[in-house]
Amino acid sequence: MHNVALTKGAAKYRIFRSIYITYLDGDRTVNDFIKKIPNILTIFRVACIPAVVYFIIMGNESVTNWVLAFVVLLLAGLSDYLDGKIARKYKVVSNFGKIMDPIADKLMQYAVLVSLYIYGVVPFIVLPIIFIKEILSGVGTLTLWTKLKMVKGASWYGKVYTVFFFAAIYITMTMNLVFYEDAKIAFTTGVLTTGGAIREYTISILMFLVALLGIWTLIMYARQYFKIHRRAIAEESKMPEGLTKAQQNKWIENYKAQQRTLKILAKQGK
């Protein structure tokens, strides 16, 4: 019996020691899991898109659909917040996260916009504006990666736009919940009640503000893109310091011309 007790004690000691090493002292298991959390949350956010789209489009069927759309969108927003917080706190920012996180945000944003347009609360003009913004910013990001092997993280103006966008969407969701019956009357009979008018005009104003903020964000992004591209060319061409703006422009143009000539000669050589 004494030997059995010792064996059990040793087993308990080994178990507790293993737990201590794994979760307190040994970082491998914990850190490996933590490093995966931001990417898991990003994938979760993408997985939420079909559910949000379905519940919004089917909003007229039942007020429950609006509640579910609101909840799923809230969970997606929470995952986005936790994603960034965990990545920064534990310094596990990866290229996958830098690329996929904004893509997940863009997919969610545009999917929600299109769904709300199909439902009938977003002016059509907002869709092409936001679409062009996302395409151009995506092309810029891809260009930075392919040409400079640089992955640009989220900018402050991009974050401002994202926060305002989702705030507008949450307000839109809330308005549809509060004035659900008024919205249903408007859709079925065409009669715009006081509540329906408040809902419609508030949402329209919010969506136009989203579009204007999207244009501003694109302008800011374009300026940042050209600065980064110009700086990269200056470093690559070993441009000397102390040049005036005009001299810098001339240097960069000459360097680009040299690079084009080299490419032509290389093709001819083949």
C-alpha positions in Angstrom: 0.0 0.0 0.0 2.9 2.3 0.8 4.4 1.8 -2.6 1.1 2.4 -4.3 0.7 5.7 -2.4 4.2 6.7 -3.4 3.4 5.8 -7.0 0.1 7.9 -6.9 2.0 10.7 -5.3 4.7 10.6 -8.0 2.0 10.5 -10.7 0.3 13.5 -9.2 3.6 15.3 -9.0 4.4 14.6 -12.6 1.0 15.8 -13.7 1.2 19.0 -11.8 4.8 19.5 -13.0 3.7 18.9 -16.5 0.9 21.5 -16.2 3.2 24.0 -14.6 5.8 23.6 -17.4 3.2 23.7 -20.1 1.2 26.7 -19.0 3.4 28.7 -16.7 7.0 28.0 -17.4 7.2 26.5 -20.8 6.1 28.9 -23.5 6.1 26.6 -26.5 2.5 25.1 -26.2 0.9 28.4 -25.0 2.8 30.6 -27.4 2.1 28.3 -30.3 -1.6 28.5 -29.5 -1.6 32.2 -28.9 0.2 32.8 -32.3 -2.7 31.0 -34.0 -5.5 32.9 -32.3 -5.3 36.1 -34.4 -5.5 34.1 -37.6 -8.3 31.9 -36.3 -10.3 35.0 -35.4 -9.7 36.4 -38.9 -11.0 33.2 -40.5 -13.9 33.3 -38.1 -14.7 36.8 -39.3 -14.8 35.6 -42.9 -17.0 32.7 -41.9 -19.5 35.1 -40.4 -20.1 36.9 -43.7 -22.7 34.4 -45.3 -24.7 34.4 -42.0 -24.8 38.2 -41.9 -25.8 38.5 -45.6 -28.6 35.9 -45.2 -30.1 37.5 -42.1 -30.0 41.0 -43.5 -31.6 40.1 -46.8 -34.3 38.1 -45.0 -34.9 41.0 -42.6 -38.5 41.5 -43.7 -39.4 37.9 -42.9 -38.9 38.4 -39.1 -37.5 40.8 -36.6 -35.5 37.8 -35.3 -33.4 37.9 -38.5 -32.3 41.5 -37.7 -31.4 40.5 -34.2 -29.4 37.6 -35.4 -27.7 39.8 -38.1 -26.8 42.3 -35.3 -25.4 39.6 -33.0 -23.3 38.0 -35.7 -22.0 41.3 -36.9 -21.2 42.2 -33.2 -19.3 38.9 -32.8 -17.4 39.7 -36.0 -16.5 43.1 -34.7 -15.4 41.7 -31.3 -13.2 39.1 -33.1 -11.6 42.0 -35.1 -10.9 43.9 -31.8 -9.5 40.8 -30.1 -7.5 39.9 -33.1 -5.6 43.2 -33.1 -5.2 43.3 -29.3 -3.8 39.8 -29.0 -1.5 40.3 -32.0 0.0 43.5 -30.5 0.2 42.3 -26.9 2.0 39.1 -27.7 3.8 40.5 -30.7 2.6 37.8 -33.1 1.9 40.1 -36.1 2.4 38.0 -39.2 2.3 38.7 -42.9 -0.7 36.4 -43.2 -2.5 38.6 -40.6 -1.4 41.8 -42.3 -2.8 40.6 -45.6 -5.8 38.6 -44.5 -7.1 40.9 -41.7 -7.9 43.9 -44.0 -9.2 41.5 -46.6 -11.6 40.0 -44.1 -12.7 43.5 -43.0 -13.2 44.6 -46.6 -15.2 41.5 -47.5 -17.4 41.9 -44.4 -17.9 45.6 -45.1 -18.9 45.3 -48.7 -21.0 42.2 -48.1 -23.0 44.1 -45.5 -23.3 47.1 -47.8 -24.6 45.0 -50.7 -27.0 43.2 -48.4 -28.4 46.4 -47.1 -28.7 47.7 -50.6 -30.6 44.5 -51.6 -32.8 45.0 -48.5 -33.4 48.6 -49.7 -31.8 51.0 -47.2 -28.5 51.9 -48.9 -28.4 54.3 -51.8 -26.9 52.7 -54.9 -24.3 55.4 -55.4 -22.5 54.3 -52.2 -21.7 50.9 -53.7 -19.5 51.9 -56.6 -17.6 54.5 -54.5 -16.7 52.0 -51.8 -16.0 49.3 -54.4 -13.6 51.5 -56.3 -11.9 52.5 -53.0 -11.4 48.9 -52.0 -10.1 47.8 -55.4 -7.6 50.7 -55.7 -6.3 50.3 -52.1 -6.0 46.5 -52.7 -4.1 47.1 -55.9 -1.8 49.4 -54.1 -1.2 46.9 -51.3 -0.5 44.2 -53.9 1.9 46.4 -55.8 3.9 47.2 -52.6 4.2 43.5 -51.9 5.1 42.4 -55.5 7.5 45.2 -56.2 8.9 46.1 -52.8 8.1 42.9 -50.8 6.5 45.2 -48.3 3.3 44.5 -46.3 1.8 47.7 -45.1 -0.1 47.5 -41.8 -3.3 49.3 -41.0 -3.1 53.0 -41.1 -4.8 55.4 -38.6 -7.1 56.8 -41.3 -8.0 53.3 -42.4 -8.9 52.5 -38.8 -11.0 55.7 -38.5 -12.9 54.7 -41.6 -13.4 51.2 -40.3 -14.7 52.4 -36.9 -17.0 54.9 -38.6 -18.2 52.3 -41.1 -19.2 49.8 -38.5 -20.6 52.4 -36.2 -22.9 53.5 -39.1 -23.8 49.8 -39.8 -24.6 49.2 -36.1 -26.8 52.3 -36.0 -28.5 51.1 -39.2 -29.1 47.8 -37.6 -30.5 49.5 -34.5 -32.8 51.8 -36.6 -34.1 48.7 -38.4 -34.9 47.1 -35.1 -36.4 50.1 -33.4 -38.5 51.0 -36.5 -39.1 47.5 -37.7 -42.9 47.8 -38.1 -42.5 51.2 -39.9 -40.0 49.7 -42.3 -42.3 46.8 -43.0 -45.2 49.2 -43.7 -43.0 51.1 -46.1 -41.9 48.0 -47.9 -45.4 46.5 -48.2 -47.6 49.5 -48.8 -45.2 52.3 -49.8 -46.5 54.5 -47.0 -43.7 56.3 -45.1 -44.6 56.8 -41.5 -42.8 59.3 -39.2 -40.7 56.5 -37.8 -40.0 55.2 -41.3 -38.9 58.7 -42.4 -36.6 59.0 -39.4 -35.1 55.6 -40.2 -34.7 56.2 -43.9 -33.2 59.7 -43.7 -30.8 58.8 -40.9 -29.5 55.7 -42.7 -29.1 57.6 -46.0 -27.1 60.4 -44.3 -24.9 57.8 -42.6 -24.2 56.0 -45.8 -23.4 59.1 -47.7 -20.9 60.0 -44.9 -19.4 56.6 -45.2 -18.9 57.2 -48.9 -17.3 60.6 -48.3 -15.0 59.2 -45.6 -14.1 56.3 -48.0 -13.0 58.9 -50.7 -10.9 60.7 -48.1 -9.4 57.5 -46.9 -8.5 56.6 -50.5 -6.8 60.0 -51.0 -4.8 59.5 -47.8 -3.8 56.0 -48.9 -2.7 57.1 -52.3 -0.5 59.8 -50.8 1.0 57.3 -48.4 1.5 54.8 -51.2 3.4 57.3 -53.4 5.6 58.4 -50.4 6.5 54.8 -49.7 7.2 54.0 -53.4 9.3 57.2 -53.8 11.3 56.4 -50.6 12.0 52.9 -51.9 13.2 54.1 -55.2 15.4 56.7 -53.5 17.0 54.0 -51.4 17.3 51.6 -54.3 19.0 54.2 -56.5 21.2 55.4 -53.6 20.0 59.0 -54.1 22.3 61.4 -52.3 21.0 63.5 -49.4 20.6 67.2 -49.5 19.0 67.4 -52.9 16.1 69.8 -53.6 12.7 68.6 -54.5 13.3 69.3 -58.1 16.6 67.5 -58.1 15.1 64.6 -56.3 12.4 64.3 -59.0 15.0 64.5 -61.8 17.1 61.9 -60.1 14.2 59.5 -59.7 13.1 60.1 -63.4 16.6 59.4 -64.6 16.8 56.2 -62.5 13.5 55.0 -63.9 14.7 55.7 -67.4 17.9 53.7 -66.8 15.9 50.8 -65.4 13.6 50.8 -68.4 16.6 50.8 -70.7 18.2 47.9 -68.9 15.0 45.9 -69.2 14.8 46.6 -72.9 18.5 45.6 -73.4 17.9 42.4 -71.3 15.0 41.4 -73.5 17.0 42.1 -76.7 19.8 40.0 -75.3 17.5 37.1 -74.9 
